[in-house]
Amino acid sequence: MKRVLTILMVMALSLCAASAFAADDSWERVKNAGQLAVGLDDAFPPMGFRDDNGTLVGFDIETAEEVGKRLGVKIAWHPTEWKGVINSLYAKKYDCIWNGMTITAERQKKVAFSKPYLIDGQIATVRMDEKAIKTFEALEGKKIGVQAGSPALEAAKKLPKPAAEIREYDTNPKAFLDLEADRLDSVVVDNVTGRFYMASRPGEFRALPGYITKEAFGVAFRMEDAALRGMVQKAIDEMVADGTLGKISRKWFGEDVTNPAKW
């Protein structure tokens, strides 16, 4: 009797596993539809935003479009309010969220993330011709600018040695103007925002090595859509290996910020 019960239990578990596997038709659905539906906030430069002609552009836009080409599907963009972006994912308004989404422990309870494809966080920037400031420690006693109300303020307070002054600005560009005019020694800023701005002003500013704080970006999928997540991850891995992702990064950030060795 025990042997019969054991066999029945094994059979039941096998059927459950097979059923679960069969239920994950996420990639087949996308492939058959011929498109990958992506949710995003379309006002998040440089990850995804509208240019002067209203065209959707940005780092995430180009990356996802290239993934679509490699998978043989079109990317269908679905702008949405960020507040309810995960609820809309589970309401099946789109297949994934691809929009500089920070991987957090709380979000990992709700969605399945890809591997990190870019590290965000806070960095310190200086003028390109500034020779004396080479590390975070060298910012001791210096004048630092940050955007008011941004995480950069707390990051500036976490520097290894205290600054002489931390000035708050309405916008990052205003802080960079004072940095350019030598009224500041450094601007602490969000990594992707800062590098995007610096890429638009080549040769004027540089980032100090390292990150004051770090936040990883990932593509978010429904928990049950492992097959789809696996296919997208495979394409991203190929783009890292053949240098395509680095090329897209250099276009938007002036350098390759997708290389894990530099994180």
DANOR-V986688 format. One record per backbone hydrogen bond with DSSP energy under -0.5 kcal/mol. CO is the residue of the C=O (numbers start at 1). NH is the residue of the N-H. Records with the same first field share a line. If there is no record, write none. Layout:
CO->NH + NH
This chain:
1->5
2->6
3->7
4->8
5->9
6->10
7->11
8->12
9->13
10->14
11->15
12->16
13->17
14->18
15->19
16->20
17->21
18->22
19->23
20->24
21->24
23->25
25->29
26->30
27->31
28->32
29->33
30->34 + 35
34->74
35->37
36->76
37->95 + 96
38->78
39->98
40->42 + 80
42->50
44->47 + 48
46->59
47->60 + 61
48->44
49->57
51->54
55->51
57->49
58->62
59->63
60->64
61->65
62->66
63->67
64->68
65->69
66->70
67->71
68->72 + 73
74->36 + 76
75->77
76->38
78->40
81->84
82->85
84->88
85->89
86->90
87->91
88->93
89->92
95->222
96->39 + 98
97->220
100->102
101->218
102->104
104->108
105->109
106->109
107->110 + 111
111->113
112->221
118->120 + 217
120->215
121->191
122->212 + 213
123->189
124->208
125->187
126->206
127->130
129->131
132->134
134->209
135->138
136->139
137->140
139->142
142->144 + 164 + 165
143->185 + 186
144->167
145->188
146->169
147->150
150->153 + 154
151->155
152->156
153->157
154->158
155->158
156->159
162->141
165->144 + 167
167->146
169->148
171->175
172->176
173->177
174->178
175->179
176->180
177->181
178->183 + 184
179->182
186->145
187->125 + 189
189->123
190->194
191->195
192->196
193->197
194->198
195->199
196->200
197->200
198->201
199->202
201->204 + 205
204->128
206->126
213->122
215->120
216->103
217->117 + 118
218->101
219->114
220->97
221->112
222->225
224->226
225->229
226->230
227->231
228->232
229->233
230->234
231->235
232->236
233->237
234->238
235->239
236->240
237->241
238->242
239->244 + 245
240->243
243->247
244->248
245->249
246->250
247->251
248->252
249->253 + 254 + 255
250->254
255->257
257->119
258->260
259->262
260->263
